[in-house]
Amino acid sequence: MAQKKRSSNWRVWHRWLSLVFGLQMVIWTISGAYMVFFDLDYIHGDHLVQNISKPLPEGTEVSDLDKLLTRYPETKKASLEALSLDGTLQPVYKLQSDKGEFLVNAKSLERIEITQHHIEDLANRYYAQESADIESVVYMTDNPPTEISETLLPVWRVNYDDFGNTSLYLSETTGDLLVKRHTFWRGFDIVWMLHIMDYDERVDIETWWLKAFIIGTFILMITGIVLLLYTITFKRRPIGGAQ
């Protein structure tokens, strides 16, 4: 009789713990399966874009670095690149200073202002999939979506009308591709949030929520094991107490 009462108590605990922690266990299973079955390179969207960098033609004339640094003394780092703007391949200097990055024409040393037209053209060059129309182009200065870091602002977002609702984020000053997002990445971001139970930043894998639920799930498993042992013991007992 005492054993039956103890079994009943364990069963009550197991049911209550199942109600509290059972749903999260299901979420862990589903989110874990999503992260395992989808290739990480696919999630990152590597298949969506291509490298558009090209070498400078031999003999290209550019202003020397002394003139460049005289005109832009705040420069911390400079690199010479070829960039297709307005339908022509142009030599440009990409300059980095304490205030950020920007481009200058490598011949005239005039600063290059990246326009929406440039962004659309560059985005189409980066985009590696079969022909898809640009759905919208948005210049973002604040309130970014959760799929990008606020540190990227200001930034251009180019949305494509394709299967994955692809979005390319390009630098406002250089036109560089910063990040790419699509439906499956957004799905991964959601299941990752649910998996680690960080509902704000989605980066902390040591939240108190997560630790508490891990401990609670462990206790749930213990109660289940105890109930299993009670069940096995009860079934093995002879009927009527016969020896």
Backbone torsions as a table, in degrees:
resi	resn	phi	psi	omega
1	MET	NA	-43.5	179.3
2	ALA	-63.6	-39.6	179.3
3	GLN	-64.1	-39.4	179.4
4	LYS	-64.9	-38.4	179.1
5	LYS	-66.1	-43.0	178.3
6	ARG	-62.7	-40.4	177.6
7	SER	-61.0	-40.4	179.1
8	SER	-64.0	-40.3	178.6
9	ASN	-63.3	-44.4	177.8
10	TRP	-62.4	-37.2	-179.9
11	ARG	-64.8	-40.3	177.8
12	VAL	-62.2	-47.1	177.8
13	TRP	-59.3	-43.4	-178.7
14	HIS	-62.2	-41.3	-179.9
15	ARG	-65.3	-44.8	-180.0
16	TRP	-65.6	-42.0	177.2
17	LEU	-64.1	-35.7	177.8
18	SER	-64.2	-39.6	178.4
19	LEU	-64.2	-39.2	-176.1
20	VAL	-79.0	-44.5	-171.3
21	PHE	-107.5	-11.2	-175.8
22	GLY	-63.7	-41.9	-179.0
23	LEU	-62.2	-41.6	179.6
24	GLN	-65.2	-33.2	176.5
25	MET	-64.2	-39.3	176.3
26	VAL	-64.2	-42.8	179.0
27	ILE	-62.3	-42.8	177.5
28	TRP	-59.8	-40.0	-179.3
29	THR	-66.0	-47.7	-178.1
30	ILE	-66.7	-46.7	-178.7
31	SER	-66.0	-38.3	177.1
32	GLY	-63.4	-40.5	178.1
33	ALA	-63.8	-41.2	179.1
34	TYR	-60.2	-44.8	-176.7
35	MET	-71.7	-25.9	-179.2
36	VAL	-83.3	-42.1	-172.0
37	PHE	-80.1	-20.9	177.8
38	PHE	-97.6	129.3	179.9
39	ASP	-62.0	134.9	-174.9
40	LEU	-65.7	-35.4	177.2
41	ASP	-63.5	-36.6	177.0
42	TYR	-66.7	-43.2	178.1
43	ILE	-60.0	-41.3	-179.9
44	HIS	-67.6	-15.9	178.3
45	GLY	82.3	22.8	-179.1
46	ASP	-62.1	-27.2	-179.2
47	HIS	-75.2	-11.6	-174.3
48	LEU	-86.2	-20.8	-171.9
49	VAL	-129.1	166.4	179.0
50	GLN	-139.1	161.0	178.4
51	ASN	-76.8	127.4	-178.0
52	ILE	-111.1	5.2	-179.5
53	SER	-68.8	141.5	179.5
54	LYS	-133.1	149.2	178.3
55	PRO	-74.0	152.6	175.7
56	LEU	-71.8	139.4	176.4
57	PRO	-60.3	145.9	179.0
58	GLU	-61.6	141.4	178.3
59	GLY	83.4	6.1	179.0
60	THR	-64.8	127.1	-179.2
61	GLU	-89.8	131.8	179.0
62	VAL	-138.6	159.7	175.2
63	SER	-70.9	145.8	-177.4
64	ASP	-77.3	167.6	-174.4
65	LEU	-65.9	-31.3	-179.8
66	ASP	-61.4	-45.1	178.1
67	LYS	-65.3	-39.0	179.8
68	LEU	-61.3	-47.2	-177.0
69	LEU	-72.4	-27.2	175.5
70	THR	-67.4	-39.3	-178.8
71	ARG	-78.4	-34.2	-178.9
72	TYR	-125.3	73.7	-175.0
73	PRO	-66.9	-16.4	179.8
74	GLU	-77.7	-2.3	-176.2
75	THR	-64.8	128.7	175.5
76	LYS	-99.5	-30.7	-177.7
77	LYS	-152.1	141.1	-179.6
78	ALA	-138.0	140.5	176.4
79	SER	-137.1	141.8	179.4
80	LEU	-95.1	125.9	-176.9
81	GLU	-136.9	167.5	173.2
82	ALA	-110.4	129.5	-177.5
83	LEU	-135.3	132.7	179.0
84	SER	-85.2	112.3	177.5
85	LEU	-130.0	134.1	179.3
86	ASP	55.5	35.9	173.9
87	GLY	83.6	1.0	-179.9
88	THR	-127.7	148.0	178.4
89	LEU	-84.4	117.6	-174.3
90	GLN	-117.6	143.0	172.0
91	PRO	-78.9	131.0	-179.4
92	VAL	-135.1	151.2	169.6
93	TYR	-99.4	129.0	171.6
94	LYS	-98.6	116.5	-175.9
95	LEU	-106.7	143.3	177.5
96	GLN	-123.3	128.4	178.3
97	SER	-133.7	-176.5	178.8
98	ASP	-64.8	-21.2	-178.7
99	LYS	-92.2	-2.7	179.1
100	GLY	124.3	-164.4	-178.6
101	GLU	-106.4	151.6	173.5
102	PHE	-159.0	168.1	-176.7
103	LEU	-112.0	146.3	170.9
104	VAL	-133.1	149.1	175.9
105	ASN	-64.9	127.4	-173.7
106	ALA	-71.2	-13.2	178.5
107	LYS	-96.7	-53.9	-176.2
108	SER	-87.5	-17.4	-175.8
109	LEU	64.7	17.9	174.4
110	GLU	-79.5	141.3	179.2
111	ARG	-67.9	139.0	-179.3
112	ILE	-99.0	122.6	176.5
113	GLU	-93.2	121.0	179.9
114	ILE	-80.7	120.7	-178.4
115	THR	-100.6	173.0	177.1
116	GLN	-62.4	-36.0	177.7
117	HIS	-60.8	-43.3	177.5
118	HIS	-62.0	-43.0	-178.8
119	ILE	-61.0	-44.8	179.8
120	GLU	-62.3	-43.3	-179.7
121	ASP	-65.2	-44.4	179.7
122	LEU	-65.5	-40.8	179.9
123	ALA	-61.1	-42.2	178.9
124	ASN	-65.4	-29.0	176.7
125	ARG	-74.2	-39.8	177.5
126	TYR	-66.8	-37.7	-173.8
127	TYR	-65.7	122.0	-170.9
128	ALA	-102.8	-7.2	-177.3
129	GLN	-81.0	175.5	176.4
130	GLU	-61.3	160.3	-172.9
131	SER	-45.7	126.2	175.7
132	ALA	-141.8	143.0	-177.5
133	ASP	-81.4	146.7	171.4
134	ILE	-73.2	124.3	-179.0
135	GLU	-83.2	-40.8	179.5
136	SER	-162.9	156.5	175.4
137	VAL	-128.0	125.5	-174.7
138	VAL	-126.6	130.7	173.8
139	TYR	-95.1	119.4	-172.8
140	MET	-112.1	126.4	178.3
141	THR	-116.9	-17.9	178.3
142	ASP	-156.1	174.5	179.3
143	ASN	48.1	58.6	-179.8
144	PRO	-70.5	155.7	173.8
145	PRO	-66.8	160.9	-176.8
146	THR	-65.0	-14.0	-176.7
147	GLU	-78.3	-7.1	176.2
148	ILE	-132.6	160.4	177.9
149	SER	-81.0	145.3	178.4
150	GLU	-64.1	-21.1	-179.4
151	THR	-68.2	-15.6	179.6
152	LEU	-78.4	-17.6	-177.4
153	LEU	-68.5	149.3	-8.4
154	PRO	-74.6	152.0	-173.5
155	VAL	-152.3	153.2	173.3
156	TRP	-94.4	134.6	174.9
157	ARG	-114.8	123.2	178.9
158	VAL	-112.4	117.1	-178.0
159	ASN	-100.5	133.5	-179.9
160	TYR	-107.8	145.7	177.6
161	ASP	-89.9	74.9	-179.3
162	ASP	-131.3	-177.2	-175.7
163	PHE	-58.5	-38.7	-175.1
164	GLY	-96.3	8.0	-177.0
165	ASN	49.1	53.6	-175.2
166	THR	-66.1	139.2	172.9
167	SER	-128.0	127.1	175.1
168	LEU	-107.6	134.5	179.7
169	TYR	-110.4	120.8	-175.5
170	LEU	-117.9	146.3	178.9
171	SER	-64.2	138.7	-179.9
172	GLU	-73.7	-21.2	-174.9
173	THR	-104.2	-24.0	-177.6
174	THR	-122.7	-16.7	-176.0
175	GLY	77.1	6.0	178.6
176	ASP	-65.3	144.7	173.9
177	LEU	-75.9	119.7	-177.3
178	LEU	-93.7	-52.9	177.8
179	VAL	-148.4	160.3	174.2
180	LYS	-131.1	143.3	-177.9
181	ARG	-134.9	149.6	175.7
182	HIS	-152.2	177.1	-171.3
183	THR	-55.5	-43.8	-176.0
184	PHE	-71.7	-30.1	173.0
185	TRP	-66.3	-42.8	-179.7
186	ARG	-63.8	-38.5	175.5
187	GLY	-63.7	-41.6	177.7
188	PHE	-61.7	-41.0	-179.7
189	ASP	-61.2	-39.3	179.9
190	ILE	-68.4	-47.9	-177.9
191	VAL	-68.3	-31.5	175.5
192	TRP	-64.2	-43.3	176.9
193	MET	-58.3	-45.8	-179.6
194	LEU	-68.1	-32.7	-176.9
195	HIS	-70.3	-45.2	-177.3
196	ILE	-92.9	-6.7	176.3
197	MET	61.0	33.8	171.1
198	ASP	-106.7	98.6	-170.9
199	TYR	-89.3	0.3	-180.0
200	ASP	-105.7	-71.4	-176.0
201	GLU	-90.0	-23.0	178.8
202	ARG	64.1	32.0	180.0
203	VAL	-130.5	-20.1	-174.6
204	ASP	-85.5	114.8	-179.9
205	ILE	-97.9	13.4	178.4
206	GLU	-127.0	37.6	179.6
207	THR	-70.4	153.6	177.1
208	TRP	-65.2	-33.1	176.1
209	TRP	-56.9	-49.5	-177.2
210	LEU	-63.1	-45.2	-179.7
211	LYS	-62.4	-42.7	-179.0
212	ALA	-63.7	-41.8	-178.3
213	PHE	-72.8	-30.7	175.1
214	ILE	-64.5	-45.1	178.1
215	ILE	-63.3	-44.8	179.4
216	GLY	-62.1	-39.8	178.4
217	THR	-66.0	-37.2	177.7
218	PHE	-63.3	-42.5	177.5
219	ILE	-64.3	-39.5	176.9
220	LEU	-58.7	-42.2	178.4
221	MET	-63.7	-40.1	179.7
222	ILE	-62.6	-45.4	179.1
223	THR	-62.4	-35.8	177.5
224	GLY	-65.5	-41.0	178.5
225	ILE	-65.1	-42.2	179.1
226	VAL	-61.9	-44.0	178.2
227	LEU	-62.0	-38.6	178.1
228	LEU	-63.0	-42.1	179.0
229	LEU	-65.5	-40.5	176.5
230	TYR	-61.0	-42.5	-178.6
231	THR	-64.0	-44.6	179.9
232	ILE	-64.0	-43.7	179.9
233	THR	-63.1	-42.9	-178.5
234	PHE	-64.6	-39.9	-179.0
235	LYS	-68.6	-28.0	-177.7
236	ARG	-82.7	-15.1	-179.7
237	ARG	-68.9	134.1	180.0
238	PRO	-68.9	143.2	-179.8
239	ILE	-65.0	135.2	177.9
240	GLY	70.0	9.4	177.8
241	GLY	72.7	19.0	179.9
242	ALA	-64.1	142.8	-179.1
243	GLN	-88.2	NA	NA
